[in-house]
Amino acid sequence: MQQPGRIFRGDKYIWMVVAALSLLGILAVYSASSSLAMNKKGGNTEFYFIRHTGFLIIGLFFMYFTHLLNYRYYARISQFMLWVSIALLCVTLAIGSEVNNATRVLPIPGLGITFQTSDMAKLFLIMYIARYMARNQDHIETPKAFWSITGIISIVVLLIAPENLSTALVLFSTCMLLLFIGRIHVKYLVMVFGSGLLLLTLTGFMLLNVDTEGWASAGRIPTWKKRIESFIGQGQESDQAIQSKIAISTGGFTGKGPGGSTQRNFLPHPYSDFIFAIIVEEYGLLGGLFVVSLFLTLLYRCLLIVVNTPRAYGAFLAFGLCISMVIQAFINMGVAVGLLPVTGLTLPLVSMGGTSLVFTSIAFGVILSVSRGLEEERQDKNTDQATGKVEGAPSHAT
């Protein structure tokens, strides 16, 4: 039962997190994109601000209507959309457009914009896994259940990895956590995780010992090698890492103030991959801690949803979508402060983006849909209990 006057249903704290991240993103993108606007838009500093805000509004529109739809419908939607996503990933690898030396996006005909197919695949894979885990709880610890769902995960991850390894690793980690809480036998998870870790280690070792200079068609391999060497100290530290550390170190406790960043003029991609460094430079340690607290709040509120949701599908769905965004956020922030190698992952709902903002907003909307369903079930239960008391009362009629 819906309370009168309630326009925004679901967890109010998650709505507050969405509002805070959206506002912070608008301010940070407006400041961080000024140099890009000077170089590519003839000094029109409002261009990227308007573009980002426009996509954000579209995303919030989708978020609102997504949260109104009963989350159980997403189980059916994911069955079809996952295979559409896999097909689009194959098309992207074959004829996709190149952005930052990686073939990650497909152009949308007639609109002049592109979208990153991995964002779409990530969203619907998590939905699909949640559905599979919920429907197969009676025999979830069997080898058949494990290999069935692992096969789907492997297809999607391997299609994303060649051009977007960091996203593939985040998705793989999210799926493993989802399988763990879904009661897949631990020995199978250890086997898969160990195999993945071994493969990643061997790949890193090979990259460090292979000369990739002059490889004209090596794809992302030279980039991976440079990032690994830079992180472990075998090569020159990347300009991105240096400028990011300067931005953070000069931000101090309270920062230089909104729009006061100087490193945005030197830091590559300050509006996307390294937007957290700009936030700390302009808003200081307090601003950085505020961003961290927002994602921790999101994680905490989603865990409450998981604990209290009576339906397994809702619990798996909320956890999977939440943990995916939280992992991505903390990797982005870890890269900015030099704790992790450069990855290219953006800060969800904050970094400048196009359709990625829309898919992130949809993920938030689905989480809020689960929360809304939990609210309504509680209200219906309370109403039934109250009605039962009235109906069970002794009658004084003659």
C-alpha positions as CSV (number, residue, x, y, z in Angstrom):
1,M,0.0,0.0,0.0
2,Q,1.4,3.4,-1.0
3,Q,1.3,6.2,1.4
4,P,-0.4,9.4,0.1
5,G,2.0,12.1,-1.0
6,R,5.0,9.8,-1.4
7,I,6.5,10.5,-4.8
8,F,9.9,8.8,-4.2
9,R,9.5,5.3,-2.9
10,G,12.1,3.1,-1.3
11,D,15.0,3.9,1.0
12,K,15.2,7.6,1.6
13,Y,18.9,7.4,2.5
14,I,19.8,5.9,-0.9
15,W,17.8,8.7,-2.5
16,M,20.0,11.1,-0.5
17,V,23.1,9.4,-1.7
18,V,21.9,9.7,-5.3
19,A,21.2,13.4,-4.9
20,A,24.5,14.1,-3.2
21,L,26.6,12.2,-5.8
22,S,24.6,13.9,-8.7
23,L,25.2,17.4,-7.3
24,L,28.9,16.7,-6.6
25,G,29.3,15.3,-10.1
26,I,27.8,18.3,-11.7
27,L,30.1,20.7,-9.8
28,A,33.2,18.5,-10.3
29,V,32.6,18.0,-14.0
30,Y,32.0,21.7,-14.6
31,S,35.4,22.5,-13.0
32,A,37.4,19.6,-14.3
33,S,36.2,19.9,-18.0
34,S,37.2,23.5,-18.4
35,S,40.6,22.7,-20.1
36,L,39.0,20.2,-22.4
37,A,36.4,22.8,-23.4
38,M,39.1,25.3,-24.1
39,N,40.9,22.9,-26.4
40,K,38.0,21.3,-28.2
41,K,35.1,23.6,-27.9
42,G,36.7,27.0,-28.4
43,G,36.4,28.1,-24.8
44,N,32.7,27.1,-24.4
45,T,33.2,25.9,-20.8
46,E,29.5,25.2,-20.4
47,F,29.4,22.6,-23.2
48,Y,30.5,19.6,-21.2
49,F,28.6,20.8,-18.1
50,I,25.4,21.0,-20.1
51,R,26.1,17.6,-21.8
52,H,26.8,15.9,-18.5
53,T,23.8,17.5,-16.8
54,G,21.6,16.5,-19.7
55,F,22.6,12.8,-19.5
56,L,22.2,12.9,-15.7
57,I,18.7,14.2,-16.0
58,I,17.9,11.4,-18.5
59,G,19.5,8.9,-16.1
60,L,17.4,10.2,-13.2
61,F,14.3,10.0,-15.3
62,F,15.0,6.3,-16.0
63,M,15.9,5.8,-12.3
64,Y,12.6,7.2,-11.2
65,F,10.5,5.0,-13.5
66,T,12.7,2.0,-13.0
67,H,12.1,2.2,-9.2
68,L,8.3,2.2,-9.8
69,L,8.4,-1.1,-11.6
70,N,8.1,-4.2,-9.4
71,Y,11.6,-5.6,-9.2
72,R,10.4,-9.2,-10.0
73,Y,9.8,-8.1,-13.6
74,Y,13.6,-7.6,-14.0
75,A,14.1,-11.4,-13.8
76,R,12.1,-11.8,-17.0
77,I,13.7,-8.8,-18.7
78,S,17.2,-10.1,-17.9
79,Q,16.6,-13.4,-19.7
80,F,16.3,-11.6,-23.0
81,M,18.5,-8.6,-22.5
82,L,21.5,-10.6,-21.4
83,W,21.7,-12.3,-24.8
84,V,21.2,-8.9,-26.5
85,S,24.1,-7.6,-24.5
86,I,26.3,-10.6,-25.4
87,A,25.5,-10.0,-29.1
88,L,26.4,-6.3,-28.8
89,L,29.7,-7.1,-27.1
90,C,30.6,-9.3,-30.1
91,V,29.6,-6.5,-32.5
92,T,31.7,-4.0,-30.4
93,L,34.8,-6.1,-30.7
94,A,34.3,-6.4,-34.5
95,I,33.3,-2.9,-35.6
96,G,33.2,-0.8,-32.4
97,S,34.5,2.8,-32.2
98,E,37.9,3.4,-30.6
99,V,38.1,5.6,-27.6
100,N,41.4,6.1,-25.7
101,N,43.1,3.3,-27.8
102,A,40.4,0.8,-26.9
103,T,37.4,-0.5,-28.9
104,R,34.8,-0.2,-26.2
105,V,31.8,1.7,-27.6
106,L,29.2,1.4,-30.3
107,P,27.7,4.5,-32.1
108,I,24.0,5.1,-31.8
109,P,22.7,5.8,-35.3
110,G,21.2,9.2,-35.8
111,L,22.0,10.6,-32.3
112,G,25.8,11.2,-32.7
113,I,26.6,9.5,-29.4
114,T,28.1,6.2,-28.4
115,F,27.4,3.8,-25.6
116,Q,29.7,1.4,-23.8
117,T,28.2,-2.1,-24.3
118,S,30.1,-3.5,-21.2
119,D,27.9,-1.2,-19.0
120,M,24.8,-2.8,-20.4
121,A,26.2,-6.3,-20.2
122,K,27.2,-5.8,-16.5
123,L,23.8,-4.7,-15.5
124,F,21.9,-7.5,-17.1
125,L,24.4,-10.2,-16.1
126,I,23.9,-9.3,-12.5
127,M,20.2,-9.4,-12.9
128,Y,20.4,-12.8,-14.6
129,I,22.7,-14.3,-11.9
130,A,20.3,-13.1,-9.2
131,R,17.4,-14.8,-11.0
132,Y,19.3,-18.0,-11.5
133,M,20.5,-18.1,-7.9
134,A,17.0,-17.5,-6.5
135,R,15.3,-20.1,-8.7
136,N,17.8,-22.8,-8.1
137,Q,18.4,-22.6,-4.3
138,D,17.2,-26.2,-3.8
139,H,20.1,-27.6,-5.7
140,I,22.5,-24.7,-5.8
141,E,25.5,-26.7,-4.4
142,T,25.5,-29.2,-7.2
143,P,28.2,-29.2,-9.9
144,K,25.5,-28.7,-12.6
145,A,24.3,-25.4,-11.0
146,F,27.8,-24.1,-10.7
147,W,29.0,-24.9,-14.2
148,S,25.7,-23.6,-15.7
149,I,26.0,-20.1,-14.2
150,T,29.9,-20.0,-14.5
151,G,29.7,-20.6,-18.2
152,I,27.5,-17.5,-18.7
153,I,29.7,-15.4,-16.5
154,S,32.8,-16.6,-18.4
155,I,31.3,-15.6,-21.8
156,V,30.5,-12.1,-20.7
157,V,33.8,-11.5,-18.8
158,L,36.0,-12.8,-21.7
159,L,34.1,-10.6,-24.2
160,I,34.8,-7.5,-22.1
161,A,38.3,-8.3,-21.0
162,P,40.3,-7.7,-24.3
163,E,39.4,-4.0,-24.5
164,N,38.3,-3.3,-20.9
165,L,40.2,-5.5,-18.5
166,S,39.4,-3.4,-15.4
167,T,35.7,-3.6,-15.9
168,A,35.9,-7.3,-16.6
169,L,37.8,-7.9,-13.3
170,V,35.3,-5.8,-11.3
171,L,32.4,-7.8,-12.9
172,F,34.2,-11.1,-12.2
173,S,34.7,-10.1,-8.5
174,T,31.1,-9.1,-8.2
175,C,29.9,-12.4,-9.7
176,M,32.1,-14.4,-7.3
177,L,30.7,-12.6,-4.3
178,L,27.2,-13.1,-5.6
179,L,27.8,-16.8,-6.0
180,F,29.3,-17.0,-2.5
181,I,26.3,-15.5,-0.8
182,G,24.1,-17.6,-3.0
183,R,25.5,-20.7,-1.4
184,I,27.5,-22.0,-4.4
185,H,29.9,-24.6,-2.9
186,V,33.1,-22.9,-1.6
187,K,35.4,-25.5,-3.2
188,Y,34.1,-24.5,-6.7
189,L,34.6,-20.8,-5.9
190,V,38.1,-21.4,-4.6
191,M,38.9,-23.3,-7.8
192,V,37.6,-20.5,-10.1
193,F,39.1,-17.7,-8.1
194,G,42.4,-19.5,-7.9
195,S,42.5,-20.2,-11.6
196,G,41.6,-16.5,-12.3
197,L,44.3,-15.3,-10.0
198,L,46.9,-17.7,-11.5
199,L,46.0,-16.6,-15.0
200,L,46.2,-12.9,-14.0
201,T,49.6,-13.5,-12.4
202,L,51.0,-15.3,-15.4
203,T,49.7,-12.6,-17.7
204,G,51.4,-9.9,-15.7
205,F,54.7,-11.9,-15.6
206,M,54.6,-12.4,-19.4
207,L,53.9,-8.7,-19.9
208,L,56.8,-7.7,-17.8
209,N,59.2,-10.0,-19.7
210,V,58.0,-9.4,-23.2
211,D,59.2,-6.5,-25.4
212,T,56.0,-4.8,-26.7
213,E,57.6,-1.8,-28.3
214,G,56.8,-1.6,-32.0
215,W,53.7,-3.8,-31.7
216,A,51.4,-2.0,-34.0
217,S,48.5,-4.4,-33.5
218,A,49.0,-5.4,-29.9
219,G,45.8,-3.8,-28.8
220,R,45.8,-3.0,-25.1
221,I,48.9,-5.1,-24.3
222,P,51.4,-2.2,-24.3
223,T,49.1,-0.1,-22.1
224,W,48.7,-2.9,-19.6
225,K,52.5,-3.4,-19.5
226,K,53.2,0.3,-18.9
227,R,50.7,0.5,-16.1
228,I,52.1,-2.6,-14.3
229,E,55.7,-1.4,-14.6
230,S,54.7,2.1,-13.4
231,F,52.9,0.7,-10.4
232,I,55.6,-1.7,-9.3
233,G,58.4,0.8,-9.8
234,Q,60.1,-0.8,-12.8
235,G,59.2,1.9,-15.2
236,Q,58.7,5.7,-15.1
237,E,55.8,6.7,-13.0
238,S,52.9,7.7,-15.3
239,D,52.0,11.4,-15.7
240,Q,48.5,10.6,-14.6
241,A,49.7,9.2,-11.2
242,I,52.1,12.1,-10.7
243,Q,49.6,14.8,-11.4
244,S,46.9,13.1,-9.3
245,K,49.2,12.9,-6.3
246,I,50.0,16.6,-6.7
247,A,46.3,17.5,-6.9
248,I,45.5,15.5,-3.7
249,S,48.6,16.8,-1.8
250,T,47.8,20.4,-2.5
251,G,44.2,20.1,-1.5
252,G,44.9,20.1,2.2
253,F,42.2,19.7,4.7
254,T,39.5,22.0,3.3
255,G,40.7,22.3,-0.3
256,K,41.1,25.3,-2.7
257,G,37.4,25.8,-3.1
258,P,34.9,25.0,-6.0
259,G,36.6,25.7,-9.3
260,G,40.0,26.3,-7.7
261,S,41.8,23.3,-9.1
262,T,45.0,24.0,-11.0
263,Q,45.9,20.3,-11.7
264,R,42.9,20.0,-14.0
265,N,45.1,21.8,-16.6
266,F,47.8,19.1,-16.4
267,L,46.0,15.9,-15.3
268,P,44.9,13.6,-18.1
269,H,41.2,12.8,-17.9
270,P,40.5,14.9,-14.8
271,Y,36.7,14.8,-15.5
272,S,36.4,11.0,-15.6
273,D,39.1,8.6,-14.4
274,F,40.7,11.0,-12.0
275,I,37.8,13.2,-10.9
276,F,38.3,12.1,-7.3
277,A,41.7,13.8,-7.3
278,I,40.0,17.1,-8.5
279,I,37.4,16.7,-5.8
280,V,40.1,16.3,-3.1
281,E,42.0,19.3,-4.5
282,E,39.0,21.5,-4.5
283,Y,37.2,20.3,-1.4
284,G,40.1,18.9,0.6
285,L,40.3,15.8,2.8
286,L,36.8,16.6,4.0
287,G,35.4,16.4,0.5
288,G,37.2,13.1,-0.1
289,L,35.9,11.6,3.1
290,F,32.4,12.8,2.2
291,V,32.6,10.8,-1.1
292,V,33.8,7.8,0.7
293,S,31.0,8.1,3.3
294,L,28.4,8.3,0.5
295,F,29.4,4.9,-0.9
296,L,29.8,3.4,2.5
297,T,26.2,4.6,3.3
298,L,25.0,3.0,0.0
299,L,26.7,-0.3,1.0
300,Y,25.2,-0.2,4.5
301,R,21.7,0.6,3.3
302,C,21.8,-2.1,0.6
303,L,23.0,-4.7,3.2
304,L,19.9,-3.8,5.3
305,I,17.8,-4.4,2.3
306,V,19.4,-7.7,1.7
307,V,18.9,-8.8,5.4
308,N,15.3,-7.7,5.5
309,T,14.1,-8.7,2.1
310,P,12.0,-11.9,2.3
311,R,12.5,-12.9,-1.3
312,A,15.9,-14.3,-2.4
313,Y,15.8,-12.7,-5.8
314,G,15.4,-9.2,-4.3
315,A,18.3,-9.8,-1.9
316,F,20.7,-11.1,-4.6
317,L,19.7,-8.3,-7.0
318,A,20.2,-5.4,-4.6
319,F,23.5,-6.9,-3.3
320,G,24.9,-7.6,-6.8
321,L,24.2,-4.1,-8.2
322,C,25.3,-2.3,-5.1
323,I,28.6,-4.2,-4.6
324,S,29.5,-3.7,-8.3
325,M,29.2,0.1,-7.9
326,V,31.0,0.2,-4.5
327,I,33.9,-1.9,-5.8
328,Q,34.2,0.3,-8.9
329,A,34.1,3.5,-6.7
330,F,36.8,2.3,-4.3
331,I,39.0,1.2,-7.1
332,N,38.7,4.6,-8.8
333,M,39.5,6.3,-5.5
334,G,42.4,3.9,-4.8
335,V,43.9,4.7,-8.2
336,A,43.7,8.4,-7.6
337,V,45.6,8.2,-4.3
338,G,48.2,5.8,-5.7
339,L,47.1,2.6,-3.9
340,L,46.2,0.8,-7.1
341,P,47.6,0.8,-10.7
342,V,45.8,3.0,-13.3
343,T,42.7,1.3,-14.5
344,G,40.4,3.7,-16.4
345,L,37.4,3.0,-14.2
346,T,35.1,6.0,-13.5
347,L,33.5,7.1,-10.3
348,P,29.8,6.1,-10.5
349,L,27.3,8.9,-11.0
350,V,30.2,11.5,-10.5
351,S,32.5,11.2,-13.5
352,M,31.6,12.8,-16.7
353,G,29.7,10.3,-18.9
354,G,27.0,9.7,-21.4
355,T,25.1,6.5,-21.5
356,S,27.2,5.1,-18.6
357,L,25.3,7.6,-16.4
358,V,22.0,6.2,-17.7
359,F,23.0,2.5,-16.9
360,T,24.3,3.5,-13.5
361,S,21.0,5.3,-12.8
362,I,19.0,2.3,-13.8
363,A,21.1,0.2,-11.4
364,F,20.2,2.6,-8.6
365,G,16.5,2.5,-9.7
366,V,16.4,-1.3,-9.5
367,I,17.9,-1.2,-6.0
368,L,15.3,1.3,-5.0
369,S,12.6,-0.9,-6.6
370,V,13.7,-3.7,-4.2
371,S,13.6,-1.3,-1.3
372,R,10.1,-0.1,-2.4
373,G,8.9,-3.7,-2.6
374,L,10.2,-4.3,1.0
375,E,8.4,-1.2,2.2
376,E,5.1,-2.2,0.6
377,E,5.3,-5.7,2.0
378,R,5.8,-4.3,5.5
379,Q,2.9,-1.9,5.1
380,D,0.6,-4.7,3.7
381,K,1.6,-6.9,6.6
382,N,0.8,-4.2,9.2
383,T,-2.5,-3.5,7.5
384,D,-3.4,-7.2,7.5
385,Q,-2.5,-7.4,11.2
386,A,-4.6,-4.4,12.1
387,T,-7.5,-5.6,10.0
388,G,-7.3,-9.0,11.7
389,K,-7.6,-7.5,15.1
390,V,-10.7,-5.6,14.1
391,E,-12.3,-8.6,12.5
392,G,-11.4,-10.8,15.4
393,A,-12.9,-8.5,18.0
394,P,-16.1,-9.7,19.8
395,S,-19.3,-8.4,18.3
396,H,-21.7,-6.5,20.5
397,A,-24.5,-6.5,18.0
398,T,-27.8,-8.1,19.1
